[in-house]
Amino acid sequence: MANPKLPGISESEQALLYAKLNEYNRGRSSFKEAGVYLVVLPRPGKPNYSLWLYSPLPEKQSILYIHDLSPDINESLRMTSTLFYYSRRCLILVDYNEKRMQSNGDDLIFFGKYRGHFLHEILKIDPAYLSWIAYKFTPKIPKQERFVKIAQAYHSVHLDIMLRKTKETRRASRYLGEVNEKLTDLKLKVMRVRLEDDPYKTRINGTTPQFFVKQILTLNDASGNLVTMSIPSKTPSAISCTLSGIEHEYRPGEIIYVASARVSRLFESYGSKYTRLSNVKLAIANVWSNRP
């Protein structure tokens, strides 16, 4: 397959880019065995490069859209090669093929809470549901069998993404200190938030239950080290596992500055090391990093 000519860059830049791409692909699996990721060139009405998957799973029209990238080729390849660095699939550049890349609606969900949505959309927002379709849903007609095969192909993309996250988390994670050690001046980014009732403070006021809800935060620092801590609510809520309207609800992406805290526990989960903090004193008001 001939390399397509890339718009907006010189021949020398193009040659260097393809040389780097060849090096990236060295040692990876054959496309017939594992499939391949395709970075598709811009086309009229579509100024961005786009990411697609060729998979040998479906029997026909096996090129599946994943998402759009950048209008810049270098940025598009950086994004894609970073995301799938640990995948065994190669990465190649191709022109758009209208016949092979048009959706025939075979990847459109026809039931349940995501009825009318495409599988590539569910890959982004609910990969667990995508996994259920891929391996739990029972097809009843041949068209549904193809739908399941497409879901399995998209699920393999999710596994490639998670492989990168798992390997990089394991490589970066370390403990922040020893048990009972005091830590100061921490800058942490919220990754996940779980709400949990405090059973020791929850009570009945007359006939009305009052729930004091804790926010269990998983965070990381600038080096990727993982931290957990609990933020208790100061005001009760009438609904279990729901914060009172006057409580600050932490969100993924939010930056938290900790003036001081004590290391209460060190533990490991799925190969990643976590430092649990207690006696947490916040330094300043929160800064929102992922909010418009």
C-alpha positions in Angstrom: 0.0 0.0 0.0 1.5 3.3 -1.1 1.8 6.1 1.5 -0.7 8.9 0.8 0.6 12.4 0.2 0.0 14.5 3.3 -1.4 18.0 2.8 0.3 21.1 4.3 3.8 19.7 4.9 7.0 19.5 2.8 8.3 16.3 1.2 11.2 16.2 3.7 8.8 16.5 6.7 6.6 13.8 5.2 9.6 11.5 4.7 10.6 12.0 8.3 7.1 11.4 9.6 6.7 8.1 7.7 10.2 7.0 9.0 9.0 7.6 12.5 5.8 5.7 11.8 7.7 2.7 10.4 9.8 2.7 13.6 6.6 2.8 15.7 5.2 -0.2 13.9 8.3 -2.3 14.1 7.6 -5.6 15.8 3.8 -5.2 16.0 1.3 -7.8 14.7 0.1 -8.3 11.2 -3.2 -6.5 10.3 -4.7 -9.9 9.3 -4.1 -11.2 12.8 -4.9 -8.3 15.0 -6.3 -5.5 12.8 -4.8 -2.1 12.5 -5.5 1.5 13.6 -6.1 3.9 10.7 -5.4 7.6 10.7 -7.6 8.9 7.8 -6.7 12.1 6.0 -9.0 15.1 5.9 -11.5 15.3 3.1 -14.0 17.9 1.9 -16.3 19.0 4.8 -14.0 17.1 7.3 -11.0 19.3 8.1 -9.7 17.0 10.8 -7.8 13.7 10.6 -9.9 10.9 12.0 -9.2 7.6 13.8 -10.6 4.3 12.6 -10.1 0.6 13.2 -9.8 -2.1 10.7 -10.8 -5.4 12.5 -10.9 -8.9 11.1 -13.9 -9.7 13.4 -16.9 -8.5 11.2 -17.2 -10.4 7.9 -17.9 -7.3 5.8 -17.3 -3.6 6.1 -14.7 -4.1 8.8 -13.4 -0.5 9.0 -15.0 1.2 12.0 -15.0 4.9 12.9 -13.7 5.7 16.4 -13.4 9.5 16.7 -12.0 12.7 15.1 -8.5 13.9 15.8 -6.7 17.2 15.0 -6.4 19.1 11.7 -2.6 18.9 12.2 -1.0 15.6 11.2 1.8 15.7 13.8 -0.7 16.3 16.6 -3.0 13.6 15.3 -0.2 11.0 15.2 1.0 12.1 18.7 -2.5 11.6 20.1 -3.0 8.2 18.5 0.5 6.7 19.1 0.3 7.8 22.8 -3.2 6.3 23.2 -2.2 2.9 21.7 1.5 2.7 22.5 1.1 -0.6 24.2 -1.3 -2.1 21.6 0.1 -4.8 19.3 -1.7 -3.2 16.4 0.1 -1.2 13.8 -0.8 2.4 12.9 -1.0 3.6 9.3 -2.1 6.6 7.4 -4.7 6.2 4.6 -7.0 8.2 2.4 -10.8 8.2 3.1 -12.5 5.4 1.3 -16.2 6.2 0.9 -17.3 2.7 -0.1 -15.6 0.9 2.8 -15.9 3.6 5.5 -19.6 4.5 5.2 -21.7 3.3 8.1 -24.6 1.0 7.0 -26.3 1.4 10.4 -25.0 -2.0 11.6 -23.3 -0.3 14.5 -26.5 1.5 15.6 -28.0 0.3 19.0 -31.6 -0.8 18.6 -32.6 -1.5 22.2 -32.2 -0.3 25.8 -31.1 3.0 27.3 -28.7 3.8 24.4 -31.2 3.0 21.6 -30.5 5.2 18.6 -26.8 5.7 19.5 -23.8 4.4 17.7 -21.4 1.9 19.3 -18.5 4.3 18.9 -20.4 6.8 21.1 -20.8 4.1 23.8 -17.1 3.3 23.7 -16.5 6.8 25.1 -19.2 7.1 27.7 -20.0 3.6 28.9 -17.4 0.9 28.0 -19.0 -1.4 30.5 -22.2 -1.4 28.6 -20.3 -2.0 25.4 -18.7 -5.0 27.0 -22.1 -6.3 27.9 -23.3 -6.1 24.3 -20.1 -7.7 23.1 -20.2 -10.8 25.4 -23.6 -11.0 27.1 -26.2 -9.9 24.5 -27.7 -12.9 22.6 -28.3 -12.2 18.9 -31.4 -13.7 17.4 -30.9 -13.0 13.7 -27.8 -12.7 11.4 -27.8 -8.9 11.4 -27.6 -8.9 15.2 -24.7 -11.4 15.1 -22.8 -8.8 13.0 -23.8 -6.1 15.5 -22.2 -8.2 18.3 -19.0 -8.7 16.3 -18.8 -4.9 15.8 -19.3 -4.4 19.5 -16.5 -6.9 20.2 -14.2 -5.0 17.8 -14.9 -1.7 19.7 -14.4 -3.5 23.0 -10.9 -4.4 21.8 -10.2 -0.7 21.4 -11.2 -0.1 25.0 -8.9 -2.9 26.1 -6.0 -1.3 24.2 -6.7 2.0 25.9 -7.0 0.4 29.4 -3.7 -1.4 28.7 -1.9 1.9 28.4 -3.6 3.2 31.6 -2.7 0.1 33.6 1.0 0.0 32.5 1.6 3.7 33.0 -0.1 3.8 36.4 1.9 0.9 37.6 5.1 2.4 36.3 4.5 5.8 37.9 2.8 5.0 41.2 4.8 5.1 44.4 3.9 5.8 48.1 4.1 9.4 49.2 5.5 8.6 52.7 5.4 6.2 55.7 2.4 5.5 57.9 1.9 8.4 60.4 4.2 10.7 58.5 3.0 14.2 58.1 2.8 15.6 54.5 2.5 19.2 53.6 1.9 21.4 50.5 0.3 18.8 48.2 -1.3 19.6 44.9 -3.6 16.8 43.8 -6.0 16.2 40.9 -9.3 14.5 41.5 -9.7 11.3 39.3 -12.8 9.6 40.8 -15.4 10.5 43.4 -17.6 8.0 45.4 -20.4 9.1 47.7 -20.9 7.1 50.9 -23.1 7.5 54.0 -21.3 7.9 57.3 -23.1 5.2 59.5 -21.8 6.8 62.7 -23.4 10.2 62.1 -26.6 9.3 60.2 -29.6 9.7 62.4 -33.4 10.2 62.5 -34.7 13.7 63.3 -38.3 13.1 64.3 -39.5 11.1 61.3 -36.9 12.5 58.9 -33.7 10.7 58.2 -30.5 12.8 58.1 -27.6 11.4 56.1 -24.1 12.8 56.5 -22.4 11.9 53.3 -18.6 11.4 52.8 -16.9 12.0 49.5 -14.3 9.3 48.9 -11.7 10.8 46.5 -9.1 9.1 44.4 -6.5 11.6 43.3 -3.0 11.8 41.8 -0.1 14.2 42.0 2.0 15.6 39.2 4.1 12.4 39.0 1.0 10.1 38.8 1.3 8.9 42.4 -2.2 7.7 43.7 -3.8 9.1 46.8 -7.2 8.4 48.5 -8.9 10.6 51.1 -12.3 11.2 52.6 -14.1 14.6 52.8 -17.0 14.5 55.3 -20.0 16.7 54.8 -20.8 19.3 57.5 -24.5 19.5 56.8 -27.0 16.6 56.5 -28.9 15.5 53.5 -32.4 14.0 53.4 -31.4 11.5 50.7 -28.9 8.7 51.1 -25.6 9.0 49.2 -26.6 12.5 48.1 -24.8 15.7 49.2 -26.7 18.6 50.7 -27.2 21.5 48.3 -24.8 23.7 50.3 -21.9 21.2 50.3 -19.2 21.5 47.7 -19.3 18.5 45.4 -15.9 17.5 44.0 -15.6 16.6 40.3 -13.0 14.7 38.3 -10.4 17.1 37.0 -10.6 19.5 40.0 -7.3 20.5 41.6 -7.1 20.3 45.4 -4.4 22.0 47.5 -3.7 20.3 50.8 -1.9 22.3 53.4 -1.2 19.2 55.6 -2.3 15.6 56.1 -1.2 12.4 57.8 -0.4 9.2 56.0 -2.9 6.7 57.6 -2.4 3.7 55.3 -0.4 2.3 52.4 -1.9 -0.3 50.2 -1.7 -1.8 46.7 -4.5 -2.7 44.3 -4.0 -4.3 40.9 -0.3 -3.5 40.9 -0.8 0.3 41.8 0.3 1.8 45.0 -2.0 4.1 47.0 -1.4 6.5 49.9 -4.4 7.0 52.1 -4.5 10.4 53.8 -6.3 11.5 57.0 -6.5 14.7 59.1 -6.6 16.6 55.8 -6.4 20.4 56.0 -7.1 22.2 52.7 -4.9 25.1 51.9 -7.0 27.4 49.6 -10.2 27.3 47.6 -10.4 24.7 44.9 -9.3 25.4 41.4 -11.3 23.9 38.6 -9.2 22.6 35.7 -11.8 20.9 33.6 -14.7 23.3 33.8 -15.8 25.7 31.0 
